[in-house]
Amino acid sequence: MSRLEININKIKHNARTLKKEFAKKGITIAAVIKGVAGSPEIANAILECGINTIAVSRVQDIKKMKEFGVKAEFLLTRLSMHSEVADVVKYADISLNSEISTIKLLSEHSLKQNKRHKVVLMLELGDLREGILPEDIDTIIEQAIPLKGIELYGIGVNLVCFGGIEPSEKNMTELSQIVDHIQEKYHVKIKMVSGGNSANYKWLSQTDNTGNINNLRIGEAILLGREPMHKNRIPDLYIDAFTLICEVIESKLKPSLPYGNKCQNTFGDKPEFTNIGAINRVIVGIGEQDVDTKAIKPRVKADIIGASSDHLILHAKGINIEVGSEIQFDIKYPALLRLSTSPYVKKVFI
């Protein structure tokens, strides 16, 4: 069975380092652990570092953590489906929102459960994933403020994740200005101004003025020690807290060029290969079903040629790799997401 080895101490080091660095500029962290499927073990490790808010995108993960005994403030980062609103109110303390119909449902279910749910309104500032257009924010707020079951707790924005639009002085200033407008016009205090995610690291490290922004939702930087925009390593952080380990199931000298009548493969692609003669072809027991094979890299002298559902094919260069041996891989965030949700990959905490 392939396994994902997780070094808890390296994750804790990253969390402590970022918390300390961000605090110098008045920024708190909501630790996003959707990349590890809301792992209770990782949640508790991060809480030990003094970060109090744990964020995930699936309400099921919050339920799992609570059943495990995780004591935290829980933030739901994906917009709630109408069909799950009752559970969102039951398990999450805060949720990100952009639709007034959903906010009204959250209010209704909060009153039924004798709760007051905290709502963060997401603004659209260019990345074109979720968010309220700035010219529409007044309309949403005027409908949200009278709702007794919710608290207008925060204003936020998401960048990079879909459109690849980077956090900048311009859009961060615009976020702060909109918060000023809301507080002055409606006489409300916006307690959380969430400026984005791990991609905000460059902006935060370079800016002298964070404005109203007092929170960032940090996942990849804590887990993998990198910022998402260019996948650069963040200074003083570990980038190897996770190691994928897979067993070799075939190792043979074979041609580099498939032969016979050519058609599309299992995934509908027509891969191209270069004829470089016979090569050492190694197969390990994992594939696209369990991991994004484009987001892993072997720690031995070998190149990934391709993969099917459950076979990963490597070109071993100048080394002999025996059947039954194991190969370690570095992983990127897309690989971590899929590995964490695969029941066929064992999770081992170090």
C-alpha positions in Angstrom: 0.0 0.0 0.0 1.4 3.4 -1.0 1.7 5.7 2.0 2.0 9.4 2.8 4.4 10.1 5.6 3.6 13.3 7.5 6.1 15.0 9.7 4.0 16.8 12.3 7.0 18.7 13.8 7.8 20.3 10.5 4.2 21.4 10.0 4.2 22.9 13.6 7.5 24.7 12.8 5.9 26.2 9.7 2.8 27.3 11.6 4.7 28.9 14.4 7.1 30.7 12.1 4.3 32.1 10.0 2.2 33.1 13.0 5.1 35.0 14.5 6.0 36.7 11.2 2.4 37.7 10.3 1.7 39.0 13.9 4.4 41.7 13.4 2.0 43.3 10.8 -1.2 42.7 12.8 -2.3 39.6 10.8 -3.9 36.6 12.3 -4.0 33.2 10.6 -6.9 30.9 9.8 -5.1 27.6 9.1 -6.6 26.0 6.0 -6.3 22.2 6.1 -8.6 21.2 3.3 -5.4 20.0 1.6 -5.2 17.2 4.2 -8.9 16.5 4.2 -9.4 18.1 7.6 -7.0 15.8 9.4 -7.7 16.0 13.1 -4.1 15.2 13.9 -2.8 18.1 11.9 -5.6 20.4 13.2 -4.5 19.7 16.8 -0.8 20.2 15.9 -1.6 23.6 14.5 -3.7 24.6 17.5 -0.8 23.8 19.7 1.1 26.6 17.9 -1.4 29.2 19.0 -3.5 29.4 15.9 -7.1 29.2 17.0 -9.1 29.1 13.7 -9.1 26.0 11.5 -10.5 26.3 8.0 -11.7 23.6 5.6 -14.0 23.6 2.5 -16.2 20.6 3.4 -18.6 20.7 6.4 -18.1 16.9 6.7 -14.5 17.6 7.7 -15.6 19.9 10.5 -17.9 17.2 11.7 -15.1 14.7 11.7 -12.8 17.0 13.6 -15.4 17.7 16.2 -16.1 14.0 16.7 -12.3 13.5 17.1 -12.4 16.1 19.9 -10.7 19.0 18.1 -11.5 22.3 20.0 -11.2 25.2 17.6 -13.1 28.0 15.9 -14.1 26.4 12.5 -14.3 28.4 9.3 -16.0 26.9 6.2 -14.2 28.3 3.1 -16.4 27.0 0.3 -19.7 28.7 -0.3 -22.5 26.7 1.4 -24.9 24.7 -0.7 -28.6 25.3 0.2 -28.9 21.6 0.9 -26.2 21.7 3.6 -27.1 24.9 5.4 -28.4 23.2 8.5 -25.2 21.3 8.9 -23.1 24.5 8.2 -24.9 26.2 11.1 -24.5 23.1 13.3 -20.8 22.5 12.8 -19.2 25.7 11.5 -18.7 28.9 13.5 -18.0 31.1 10.4 -18.6 30.7 6.7 -17.7 32.6 3.6 -20.7 33.8 1.5 -21.6 35.7 -1.6 -25.3 34.9 -2.1 -28.0 36.6 -0.1 -30.4 33.7 -0.6 -27.9 31.4 1.2 -27.3 34.0 4.0 -31.1 34.2 4.6 -31.2 30.4 4.9 -28.2 30.5 7.3 -30.2 33.0 9.4 -33.3 30.8 9.4 -31.4 27.7 10.5 -29.4 29.6 13.1 -32.6 30.8 14.7 -34.0 27.2 14.7 -30.8 26.0 16.4 -30.7 28.9 18.8 -27.4 30.1 17.4 -25.9 33.2 15.7 -23.8 32.3 12.7 -20.8 34.5 11.7 -20.9 35.5 8.0 -17.9 36.7 6.0 -19.0 38.4 2.7 -16.6 37.6 -0.1 -15.8 40.4 -2.6 -15.0 39.9 -6.3 -11.7 41.8 -7.0 -10.7 40.2 -10.3 -10.0 36.4 -9.9 -13.5 35.6 -10.9 -14.2 32.7 -8.6 -16.6 33.5 -5.7 -17.4 37.0 -4.7 -19.9 40.0 -4.7 -19.1 42.7 -7.2 -18.1 45.9 -5.4 -21.0 47.8 -6.9 -23.4 45.3 -5.4 -22.1 45.1 -1.9 -24.4 47.8 -0.5 -27.5 45.8 -1.7 -26.3 42.6 0.0 -25.4 44.4 3.3 -28.7 46.2 3.5 -30.5 42.8 3.3 -28.0 41.0 5.6 -27.9 43.4 8.5 -31.5 43.0 9.7 -31.2 39.2 9.8 -31.2 38.1 13.4 -29.7 34.7 13.0 -26.4 35.9 11.5 -23.6 38.3 12.4 -22.0 40.3 9.7 -18.6 39.3 10.9 -16.2 39.9 8.1 -15.3 40.9 4.6 -12.9 38.8 2.5 -11.5 38.2 -0.9 -9.9 35.3 -2.8 -7.2 35.6 -5.4 -4.9 33.4 -7.4 -6.9 30.1 -7.0 -8.9 30.3 -10.2 -8.0 33.3 -12.5 -4.4 33.5 -11.3 -4.8 37.2 -10.3 -2.1 38.0 -7.7 -2.7 40.0 -4.5 -1.3 43.5 -5.0 -1.1 46.8 -3.3 -4.0 47.9 -5.6 -6.5 45.2 -4.8 -5.6 45.0 -1.1 -6.1 48.8 -0.8 -9.4 48.5 -2.6 -10.5 45.8 -0.1 -9.6 48.2 2.8 -11.4 51.1 1.2 -14.6 49.0 0.8 -14.4 48.0 4.5 -14.1 51.7 5.4 -17.1 52.5 3.4 -19.2 49.7 5.0 -18.2 50.6 8.5 -18.9 54.3 8.0 -22.1 54.0 6.1 -23.8 51.2 8.2 -22.1 51.9 11.6 -21.0 48.3 12.0 -17.6 46.9 13.1 -16.1 44.5 10.6 -14.1 42.2 12.9 -12.4 40.0 10.3 -11.0 41.4 7.1 -9.6 38.4 5.3 -7.2 39.5 2.5 -6.7 36.1 0.9 -4.5 33.0 1.2 -0.9 31.8 1.1 -0.5 33.7 -2.2 -0.6 36.9 -0.1 2.8 36.1 1.4 4.7 38.3 -1.2 2.4 41.2 -0.7 2.5 41.0 3.1 6.3 40.7 3.2 6.7 43.8 1.0 3.9 46.1 2.1 4.3 48.8 4.8 0.6 49.3 5.1 -1.9 46.4 5.6 -4.8 48.8 6.0 -7.8 47.1 7.5 -6.7 43.6 6.6 -6.2 41.6 9.8 -6.5 38.0 8.6 -5.2 35.6 6.0 -6.4 32.0 5.2 -3.1 30.1 5.1 -2.9 26.5 3.9 -0.1 25.7 1.4 2.4 27.8 3.2 1.9 25.9 6.5 1.7 22.4 4.9 4.3 22.7 2.1 6.3 25.8 2.9 5.6 27.4 -0.4 3.6 30.3 -1.8 1.1 29.3 -4.5 1.8 32.0 -7.2 5.2 30.8 -8.3 5.7 27.8 -5.9 8.7 29.5 -4.4 9.9 28.3 -1.0 9.2 30.6 1.8 12.3 31.4 3.9 12.8 29.3 7.0 10.0 26.9 6.3 10.1 23.2 5.6 9.0 22.0 2.1 9.3 18.3 2.9 6.8 17.8 5.7 5.1 15.2 3.4 6.7 12.3 1.6 4.9 9.9 -0.7 6.3 6.4 -0.7 5.4 3.8 -3.3 6.4 0.3 -4.0 8.0 -0.9 -7.3 5.9 -3.5 -9.0 7.9 -3.9 -12.3 11.4 -3.0 -13.4 12.5 -4.0 -17.0 14.5 -2.9 -19.9 12.0 -1.9 -22.6 11.7 0.3 -25.7 11.1 4.0 -25.1 8.6 4.2 -28.0 5.2 2.3 -27.8 4.6 0.2 -30.9 1.5 -0.9 -32.8 -1.5 1.0 -34.1 -1.9 4.2 -32.1 -5.1 5.5 -30.6 -6.1 7.6 -27.6 -5.3 6.3 -24.1 -7.6 5.7 -21.1 -7.9 9.4 -20.4 -8.7 10.4 -24.0 -5.2 11.7 -24.6 -2.8 10.9 -27.5 0.6 11.0 -25.7 3.8 11.7 -27.7 7.0 9.8 -27.0 10.6 10.2 -28.3 12.5 7.2 -29.4 15.7 7.1 -27.4 16.2 3.4 -27.5 15.8 0.9 -24.7 15.4 2.4 -21.2 15.0 1.1 -17.7 11.2 1.4 -17.3 10.0 1.2 -13.7 6.4 0.9 -12.6 5.2 1.8 -9.1 1.8 1.0 -7.6 0.0 4.3 -7.7 -1.8 6.3 -10.4 -4.1 9.0 -11.3 -6.9 7.6 -9.1 -4.8 8.4 -6.0 -2.6 11.3 -7.0 -2.0 14.1 -9.5 1.0 12.5 -11.1 2.1 15.8 -12.6 2.5 17.2 -9.1 5.0 14.7 -7.7 8.8 14.2 -8.2 10.8 11.1 -7.4 13.8 11.6 -5.1 15.9 9.2 -7.2 17.4 9.7 -10.6 14.3 9.0 -12.6 11.8 10.9 -14.8 8.0 10.3 -14.8 7.0 9.2 -18.2 3.3 9.0 -17.6 0.6 7.2 -15.7 -2.7 5.2 -16.0 -5.3 4.9 -13.3 -3.1 2.9 -10.9 0.3 2.6 -12.6 3.0 5.2 -12.6 5.8 4.7 -15.2 9.3 6.0 -14.6 12.5 6.2 -16.7 15.2 5.2 -14.2 18.5 6.8 -15.2 21.8 5.0 -14.5 20.4 3.2 -11.4 19.1 -0.3 -10.8 15.7 -0.3 -9.1 14.4 -3.7 -7.9 10.9 -5.0 -7.7 9.7 -4.8 -4.1 11.8 -1.7 -3.3 10.3 1.7 -2.5 10.7 5.1 -4.1 10.1 8.4 -2.3 8.5 11.4 -3.9 8.3 15.1 -3.2 4.7 16.4 -3.6 3.0 19.6 -4.6 -0.3 20.9 -3.4 -2.5 19.3 -6.1 -1.0 15.9 -5.3 -1.5 16.4 -1.5 -5.2 17.1 -2.1 -5.8 13.9 -4.0 -3.5 11.8 -1.8 -5.3 12.9 1.4 -8.7 11.8 0.1 -7.6 8.5 -1.3 -8.5 5.5 0.8 -5.8 3.5 -1.0 -3.0 5.6 0.4 -2.0 5.0 4.0 -1.4 8.1 6.2 1.5 7.7 8.6 2.3 10.4 11.1 5.9 10.9 12.2 
